[in-house]
Amino acid sequence: MGDFSMQSMSLKRRLNVEPEDAGGDTKREKLASIQKPDEDSIEETPDGDYKLVLHLDRTFFGGLVGPRGRTKRYMETLTDTEICIPQKKQKSNEVVIMAKKQVQVCLALREVRKRIAIMRRKLSPTHFLAVALNTGEVLERFLELKKNILEAKLPGIDKELFVQESTIHLTLGIYALINEKERQMALKELEVCRSFLTNLKTPFDIKVKGLAIMNDNPNFTRILFAKIESPELQKFADQCLAHFQTTGLCARDNNDIKSIKLHMTVMNIRYHTEFMMKHSKSFDAREILKRFGDFDFGSAQCNVVHLCAMQYENGFYRIDGSLKFENEESKTLETSLTLQDSKTSEESKTSEELKTSKQSKASEESKVSKESKNSKESKASKGSKTKESKASEESKNSQKSKTSKGSKTEESKASKKSKN
């Protein structure tokens, strides 16, 4: 098998890698690569071997090598290939697969994708799709509930268990985005989700009422949340979930679920680090549910969803991008304005054309009038010149005649003198 170090090689031909070459591929394996099909290509080297260069995030290198290189050696033995994975000191993100046969490279690619898929499922979420509820009636009622619960002085309940009021929100999906490329990809996929709004009524009306817990035993509660009623938003959330599941960007259980559980977290044990260290990893929510189980947080409207990083910024979470959408009134108004603008434009165009036509006609008439006037003036000028010319001729003839008569008279006189 020829040398496949990072030296440049001339290519005899380039072949696209298809999943079928590796004997079929599962949905999870296809999603694992987070690459477009034409980016994975096999090259035939001058010495007849086959080479595939994969551009992978370094997050996966450790898992592909395995303890003491066992995973890498297993894949090489199984597929009869040689796999080059950059070491920690190297900055390259290129994983190179070499083999005598093209099908062997495809088999190795399949194994690499399998392991990346497994590793992706274990990655901690980095981003989530959110609807902010930290304003208006919902915020006011949240603060009211918090005050009522704290004033009740229930055992094991204190303010540290509550979500920060500036961050209350709904979660429509969670994602593991390990680099800038994947963050940009997620934003593009979010924009694709705009098409789901076509048959939905926006802005989404959201009703927040009632309390519930994530687990079945209120004695050992980890998360207490407010229930959400919003059929249109639920449809949109589920469509977004299904779409993102095809991208490989979903984190953990979002890869397998069929529907998003819309909820607004009110209390969470993980916010109370000190309590978790001194006591159990749960709190007793029985009295809260008994007293405030039907609490009404009011309503809100949603006309934007945010792709947020799991980092606090400016009182909320860091927003990496948003999908804004218009309400029905705006759509109707915009359509009406568009039609009105179109009608006005047509009328203006027709008026302009009519005005231009009149101006053109007037210009033609003016031109004809000027030409006619010029023609008359030209004829008059010519006539005047002809009369002047005739008068001049007559004057000259008259002078000649007088001169001739004078000359004859002089001659006659001279003749008479000569005779005398």
Backbone torsions as a table, in degrees:
resi	resn	phi	psi	omega
1	MET	NA	122.7	-173.4
2	GLY	-63.8	164.4	179.0
3	ASP	-64.4	131.3	-179.0
4	PHE	-123.4	33.5	174.9
5	SER	-66.4	-179.5	-171.8
6	MET	-76.5	23.0	177.1
7	GLN	-76.6	153.2	-178.9
8	SER	-75.7	143.7	-179.4
9	MET	-131.3	138.3	174.0
10	SER	-78.3	145.0	-175.3
11	LEU	-108.1	137.5	175.8
12	LYS	-83.6	-38.2	178.4
13	ARG	-162.1	161.6	-178.5
14	ARG	-123.2	129.2	-176.1
15	LEU	-121.9	133.2	177.9
16	ASN	-74.5	142.2	177.6
17	VAL	-88.2	124.9	176.3
18	GLU	-114.1	142.0	178.8
19	PRO	-54.7	-32.7	-178.9
20	GLU	-62.0	-26.2	-179.6
21	ASP	-62.7	-25.9	-178.1
22	ALA	-98.4	20.2	177.2
23	GLY	79.0	29.6	179.9
24	GLY	96.8	161.8	-176.5
25	ASP	-149.6	141.8	178.3
26	THR	-81.8	164.6	-179.9
27	LYS	-60.1	-40.8	-178.4
28	ARG	-63.3	-39.3	-179.5
29	GLU	-66.6	-37.6	179.4
30	LYS	-65.1	-38.8	-177.8
31	LEU	-73.4	-25.1	-172.2
32	ALA	-62.0	-34.8	-173.0
33	SER	-70.4	-29.1	-175.2
34	ILE	51.0	39.0	179.5
35	GLN	-134.3	153.3	176.3
36	LYS	-79.6	149.7	-175.7
37	PRO	-54.5	-37.3	-175.2
38	ASP	-75.7	-5.7	177.1
39	GLU	-83.2	-24.4	176.7
40	ASP	-93.6	106.2	-179.2
41	SER	-136.1	144.0	-179.6
42	ILE	-97.7	136.5	179.5
43	GLU	-112.1	137.1	173.2
44	GLU	-93.8	122.3	-176.1
45	THR	-82.0	165.2	-179.3
46	PRO	-56.9	-30.2	-179.1
47	ASP	-91.2	11.7	172.8
48	GLY	92.2	-1.8	176.8
49	ASP	-82.2	174.5	177.9
50	TYR	-120.6	141.0	-174.0
51	LYS	-135.3	137.9	177.0
52	LEU	-130.8	126.8	178.0
53	VAL	-107.7	121.4	178.2
54	LEU	-108.3	133.1	176.0
55	HIS	-98.7	103.0	-175.7
56	LEU	-118.7	155.9	175.5
57	ASP	-72.6	141.5	-176.5
58	ARG	-64.8	-13.6	177.2
59	THR	-55.4	-31.5	-173.9
60	PHE	-93.4	-6.4	-173.4
61	PHE	-62.4	-43.0	-179.2
62	GLY	-59.8	-42.8	-179.8
63	GLY	-69.3	-31.2	178.5
64	LEU	-74.0	-30.4	177.9
65	VAL	-78.7	-45.1	179.9
66	GLY	78.5	173.0	179.4
67	PRO	-59.7	118.8	179.3
68	ARG	56.5	26.5	175.4
69	GLY	80.6	12.6	-174.7
70	ARG	-66.1	-40.8	-178.6
71	THR	-64.3	-43.6	179.5
72	LYS	-62.4	-45.9	-179.8
73	ARG	-64.5	-36.5	178.9
74	TYR	-62.8	-46.3	-179.9
75	MET	-63.5	-39.8	179.8
76	GLU	-65.3	-42.0	-179.8
77	THR	-68.5	-42.8	-177.8
78	LEU	-63.1	-37.1	-173.6
79	THR	-107.3	-1.3	-178.1
80	ASP	55.3	50.5	179.5
81	THR	-129.9	173.2	171.9
82	GLU	-120.8	125.8	-175.3
83	ILE	-116.4	124.0	-179.3
84	CYS	-106.5	116.5	179.4
85	ILE	-117.1	124.1	-178.4
86	PRO	-56.1	143.9	178.3
87	GLN	-79.0	171.5	-176.2
88	LYS	-59.1	-35.3	-176.9
89	LYS	-74.5	-22.0	-179.7
90	GLN	-82.8	142.6	-177.6
91	LYS	-92.0	-7.3	-177.5
92	SER	-66.3	149.2	174.8
93	ASN	-115.5	21.6	-178.5
94	GLU	-96.8	122.9	172.8
95	VAL	-103.5	125.2	-174.6
96	VAL	-111.7	130.5	177.2
97	ILE	-114.1	129.6	179.2
98	MET	-125.4	143.8	178.6
99	ALA	-160.6	165.4	178.1
100	LYS	-76.0	-29.7	-176.9
101	LYS	-122.9	148.4	-179.8
102	GLN	-62.6	-40.7	-178.1
103	VAL	-63.0	-30.4	178.2
104	GLN	-67.8	-38.6	177.2
105	VAL	-63.9	-40.9	179.6
106	CYS	-64.2	-39.4	177.5
107	LEU	-64.1	-40.9	178.4
108	ALA	-65.5	-39.0	177.4
109	LEU	-60.5	-41.2	178.5
110	ARG	-61.7	-42.3	179.8
111	GLU	-65.4	-41.2	178.5
112	VAL	-62.0	-44.9	-179.9
113	ARG	-63.5	-38.1	178.1
114	LYS	-58.4	-46.4	-176.8
115	ARG	-71.1	-34.9	176.5
116	ILE	-66.0	-38.4	178.8
117	ALA	-61.7	-42.0	178.9
118	ILE	-65.0	-42.8	-179.5
119	MET	-67.1	-37.3	179.8
120	ARG	-62.0	-36.7	-178.6
121	ARG	-67.5	-20.4	179.8
122	LYS	-94.7	-6.7	-179.0
123	LEU	-68.4	142.5	176.5
124	SER	-72.9	143.7	177.8
125	PRO	-61.1	143.3	178.0
126	THR	-116.6	-24.4	-175.9
127	HIS	-139.9	162.3	175.0
128	PHE	-150.1	156.0	178.0
129	LEU	-95.0	121.8	-169.4
130	ALA	-128.2	152.2	168.2
131	VAL	-116.1	114.7	-178.1
132	ALA	-72.4	134.8	177.4
133	LEU	-125.7	25.6	-173.3
134	ASN	-91.5	30.4	177.6
135	THR	-142.5	167.5	171.1
136	GLY	65.7	-148.8	-173.3
137	GLU	-61.5	-41.5	-178.2
138	VAL	-61.4	-42.8	178.6
139	LEU	-63.6	-45.2	-179.9
140	GLU	-60.4	-43.3	-178.9
141	ARG	-72.1	-31.8	175.5
142	PHE	-61.8	-46.5	-180.0
143	LEU	-64.4	-35.1	177.2
144	GLU	-64.8	-44.4	178.8
145	LEU	-63.8	-44.7	179.8
146	LYS	-57.1	-44.3	179.7
147	LYS	-63.1	-44.1	-178.9
148	ASN	-63.7	-41.9	-178.9
149	ILE	-67.1	-43.4	-179.1
150	LEU	-67.4	-36.7	178.3
151	GLU	-68.2	-23.5	177.7
152	ALA	-71.6	-18.4	178.1
153	LYS	50.5	56.3	179.5
154	LEU	-78.4	147.3	-177.8
155	PRO	-59.5	131.4	175.7
156	GLY	75.4	5.7	-178.2
157	ILE	-110.1	123.6	173.6
158	ASP	-141.8	175.2	-172.6
159	LYS	-64.1	-22.5	-178.4
160	GLU	-67.7	-17.2	179.2
161	LEU	-78.8	-18.7	-175.3
162	PHE	-82.0	147.6	173.4
163	VAL	-67.2	145.3	174.4
164	GLN	-63.0	129.1	-175.2
165	GLU	-60.7	-26.3	-179.8
166	SER	-75.5	-8.3	-176.3
167	THR	-115.4	6.0	-176.7
168	ILE	-63.6	138.1	-172.1
169	HIS	-163.9	172.5	169.1
170	LEU	-108.0	145.2	177.4
171	THR	-107.5	125.8	-180.0
172	LEU	-102.9	-5.0	-179.8
173	GLY	168.9	152.5	177.5
174	ILE	-124.3	145.7	-173.2
175	TYR	-137.0	155.2	173.6
176	ALA	-112.9	101.7	-177.8
177	LEU	-113.2	107.0	-167.3
178	ILE	-91.1	-10.5	178.6
179	ASN	-154.6	176.7	-176.8
180	GLU	-63.5	-35.4	179.4
181	LYS	-60.0	-42.8	-179.9
182	GLU	-72.7	-32.0	175.7
183	ARG	-64.7	-42.8	177.4
184	GLN	-66.0	-36.7	178.1
185	MET	-64.2	-41.2	179.8
186	ALA	-63.4	-38.8	178.8
187	LEU	-65.9	-38.5	177.0
188	LYS	-65.1	-41.4	179.3
189	GLU	-67.2	-34.5	177.3
190	LEU	-63.9	-38.9	177.7
191	GLU	-64.9	-33.4	176.3
192	VAL	-60.8	-34.0	-178.5
193	CYS	-66.7	-11.8	177.7
194	ARG	-57.9	-32.4	-178.3
195	SER	-63.7	-22.4	-179.9
196	PHE	-70.5	-17.0	-176.8
197	LEU	-79.2	-12.5	-173.4
198	THR	-53.6	-45.8	-175.8
199	ASN	-101.7	16.4	-179.3
200	LEU	-113.2	150.6	178.7
201	LYS	-86.3	120.2	179.0
202	THR	-121.7	152.0	-0.2
203	PRO	-68.5	156.6	-179.5
204	PHE	-72.5	130.1	174.0
205	ASP	-85.1	128.5	-176.4
206	ILE	-122.0	125.4	175.9
207	LYS	-109.4	126.4	-178.6
208	VAL	-115.6	110.1	-176.7
209	LYS	-153.9	134.9	176.1
210	GLY	91.9	152.8	179.7
211	LEU	-116.6	149.7	178.2
212	ALA	-153.9	171.1	179.5
213	ILE	-122.5	156.6	-178.3
214	MET	-73.2	-35.5	180.0
215	ASN	-96.8	-179.4	-175.7
216	ASP	-92.2	-16.9	-175.2
217	ASN	-109.8	106.9	-179.0
218	PRO	-65.0	-17.5	177.2
219	ASN	-64.3	-31.3	-176.5
220	PHE	-125.9	73.1	-175.9
221	THR	-94.2	135.8	174.7
222	ARG	-105.0	-37.8	-178.6
223	ILE	-133.8	127.3	173.7
224	LEU	-111.3	130.2	-175.5
225	PHE	-135.9	164.0	175.9
226	ALA	-95.9	141.0	-179.0
227	LYS	-78.2	148.7	-177.7
228	ILE	-120.1	134.0	173.7
229	GLU	-121.2	108.5	179.7
230	SER	-161.6	84.0	-176.3
231	PRO	-54.5	-43.3	-177.9
232	GLU	-67.9	-42.2	177.8
233	LEU	-65.1	-36.6	178.4
234	GLN	-61.8	-42.8	177.9
235	LYS	-61.5	-44.9	-179.3
236	PHE	-63.9	-43.7	-179.4
237	ALA	-61.5	-42.5	-179.1
238	ASP	-68.5	-35.7	177.0
239	GLN	-68.0	-40.0	176.2
240	CYS	-63.2	-41.8	178.6
241	LEU	-58.8	-50.2	-178.8
242	ALA	-60.5	-38.9	179.7
243	HIS	-67.5	-48.1	-177.6
244	PHE	-67.0	-24.9	176.2
245	GLN	-64.8	-22.9	179.3
246	THR	-84.9	-6.5	-176.5
247	THR	-97.6	-16.6	-176.8
248	GLY	81.5	9.0	-176.5
249	LEU	-96.0	-10.5	-179.0
250	CYS	-67.3	150.7	179.5
251	ALA	-108.2	141.6	172.4
252	ARG	47.8	-125.9	-171.9
253	ASP	-68.0	-12.8	177.4
254	ASN	-65.3	-13.2	178.2
255	ASN	-75.7	-22.7	-171.5
256	ASP	-114.6	-25.1	-175.4
257	ILE	-71.2	157.4	-179.1
258	LYS	-105.8	-13.2	-178.2
259	SER	-148.1	146.5	178.2
260	ILE	-85.4	133.3	175.8
261	LYS	-89.1	100.0	-179.3
262	LEU	-69.8	127.9	179.5
263	HIS	-159.5	156.3	175.6
264	MET	-117.0	109.3	-177.6
265	THR	-64.7	132.1	178.7
266	VAL	-107.7	-44.9	179.9
267	MET	-135.8	141.7	-178.6
268	ASN	-146.3	127.3	-176.5
269	ILE	-63.3	-26.4	-176.7
270	ARG	-71.3	-14.0	176.6
271	TYR	-78.2	-15.9	-176.0
272	HIS	-107.6	76.6	-175.8
273	THR	-59.8	-43.8	-178.0
274	GLU	-62.9	-41.3	179.6
275	PHE	-63.2	-40.9	-178.9
276	MET	-66.4	-33.5	-179.5
277	MET	-73.3	-36.8	-176.2
278	LYS	-90.5	-29.4	-175.2
279	HIS	-123.1	-158.2	178.7
280	SER	-79.6	173.3	-179.3
281	LYS	-92.1	38.3	178.2
282	SER	-158.3	170.8	175.8
283	PHE	-136.7	162.7	-177.5
284	ASP	-89.9	116.3	-177.1
285	ALA	-107.7	9.5	-174.6
286	ARG	-61.1	-45.6	-177.4
287	GLU	-70.4	-34.5	177.7
288	ILE	-63.0	-45.5	-179.6
289	LEU	-66.4	-34.2	-179.1
290	LYS	-68.2	-43.0	-175.8
291	ARG	-85.5	-36.2	-171.0
292	PHE	-123.8	18.1	-175.6
293	GLY	-58.6	-28.3	-178.4
294	ASP	-105.2	21.4	-176.0
295	PHE	-60.3	134.6	-177.7
296	ASP	-102.5	116.2	179.1
297	PHE	-88.3	-2.5	-179.1
298	GLY	89.0	-155.6	-175.5
299	SER	-133.9	166.2	178.9
300	ALA	-151.9	168.2	175.8
301	GLN	-123.6	146.3	-178.1
302	CYS	-122.0	121.2	174.1
303	ASN	-127.1	15.7	176.9
304	VAL	-158.5	142.2	172.5
305	VAL	-121.9	146.0	-174.3
306	HIS	-116.1	140.2	168.0
307	LEU	-90.7	108.6	-173.4
308	CYS	-111.0	142.4	170.6
309	ALA	-83.8	152.0	-179.9
310	MET	-81.4	56.6	177.9
311	GLN	-140.5	136.9	-179.9
312	TYR	-76.4	140.4	177.9
313	GLU	-156.8	124.9	179.2
314	ASN	55.6	41.4	176.6
315	GLY	84.0	-16.6	177.8
316	PHE	-120.5	-155.0	173.7
317	TYR	-96.4	156.3	178.9
318	ARG	-66.5	124.6	-178.6
319	ILE	-96.2	116.1	179.7
320	ASP	-90.8	-14.9	179.6
321	GLY	177.2	161.8	-177.2
322	SER	-141.6	155.2	172.3
323	LEU	-117.6	108.1	-179.7
324	LYS	-98.9	143.1	178.0
325	PHE	-139.3	155.9	-173.6
326	GLU	-90.6	155.5	174.6
327	ASN	-82.8	171.4	-175.6
328	GLU	-63.5	-38.1	-179.7
329	GLU	-63.3	-41.4	179.5
330	SER	-64.2	-41.1	179.6
331	LYS	-61.9	-46.3	-179.9
332	THR	-62.8	-44.7	-179.7
333	LEU	-62.9	-43.2	-179.7
334	GLU	-63.4	-41.3	178.5
335	THR	-63.6	-43.8	179.2
336	SER	-62.5	-45.0	179.3
337	LEU	-63.7	-38.2	178.9
338	THR	-62.9	-45.4	178.8
339	LEU	-65.0	-41.1	179.7
340	GLN	-65.0	-43.6	177.7
341	ASP	-61.1	-39.7	-179.9
342	SER	-64.8	-42.9	179.7
343	LYS	-65.0	-45.9	178.7
344	THR	-60.7	-40.0	179.8
345	SER	-63.6	-41.1	179.3
346	GLU	-65.9	-44.2	179.4
347	GLU	-63.0	-43.0	179.3
348	SER	-62.5	-40.3	-179.7
349	LYS	-64.3	-44.1	179.5
350	THR	-64.3	-44.2	179.0
351	SER	-61.9	-41.0	-179.9
352	GLU	-65.3	-42.6	178.9
353	GLU	-63.6	-40.9	179.3
354	LEU	-64.4	-43.5	179.0
355	LYS	-62.3	-43.4	179.1
356	THR	-63.2	-39.6	179.6
357	SER	-63.7	-44.0	178.8
358	LYS	-64.1	-42.9	179.4
359	GLN	-61.9	-40.8	-179.8
360	SER	-64.6	-42.1	-179.7
361	LYS	-65.4	-44.6	179.2
362	ALA	-62.2	-40.0	179.3
363	SER	-62.8	-41.3	179.6
364	GLU	-64.5	-44.6	-180.0
365	GLU	-62.7	-42.7	178.6
366	SER	-61.3	-40.9	-179.1
367	LYS	-64.6	-44.5	179.7
368	VAL	-63.7	-41.5	-179.7
369	SER	-62.5	-44.3	178.9
370	LYS	-62.5	-43.1	-179.6
371	GLU	-63.2	-41.1	179.8
372	SER	-64.0	-44.2	179.1
373	LYS	-62.1	-46.2	179.1
374	ASN	-60.0	-38.6	-179.8
375	SER	-64.6	-43.8	179.1
376	LYS	-63.5	-45.6	179.8
377	GLU	-60.7	-38.7	-179.7
378	SER	-64.7	-42.3	179.2
379	LYS	-65.3	-42.8	179.6
380	ALA	-62.5	-41.0	-179.6
381	SER	-63.3	-44.4	179.9
382	LYS	-63.0	-41.6	179.9
383	GLY	-62.8	-42.3	179.1
384	SER	-62.0	-44.3	179.5
385	LYS	-62.3	-37.6	-179.2
386	THR	-65.7	-43.5	179.2
387	LYS	-63.8	-43.7	179.4
388	GLU	-61.3	-41.2	-179.4
389	SER	-64.0	-41.4	179.4
390	LYS	-65.7	-42.9	179.9
391	ALA	-62.7	-41.6	179.8
392	SER	-62.4	-42.5	-179.6
393	GLU	-63.1	-44.8	-178.4
394	GLU	-64.2	-40.1	179.3
395	SER	-62.7	-44.2	179.6
396	LYS	-62.7	-44.6	-179.5
397	ASN	-62.9	-40.4	179.9
398	SER	-63.3	-45.0	178.8
399	GLN	-61.8	-42.4	178.9
400	LYS	-60.9	-41.2	-178.3
401	SER	-64.6	-42.9	178.8
402	LYS	-63.8	-43.0	179.7
403	THR	-60.9	-42.8	-179.1
404	SER	-64.9	-41.5	179.7
405	LYS	-65.8	-40.9	179.0
406	GLY	-62.3	-41.9	-179.0
407	SER	-64.0	-41.6	-179.4
408	LYS	-66.7	-38.4	179.5
409	THR	-63.2	-42.2	179.1
410	GLU	-63.0	-42.5	-179.7
411	GLU	-63.2	-40.2	-178.1
412	SER	-63.9	-43.5	178.8
413	LYS	-62.8	-44.3	-178.5
414	ALA	-63.4	-38.1	-179.9
415	SER	-65.4	-40.6	179.2
416	LYS	-64.0	-44.8	178.1
417	LYS	-58.6	-39.6	-178.6
418	SER	-65.7	-37.3	180.0
419	LYS	-67.6	-42.6	178.4
420	ASN	-64.6	NA	NA
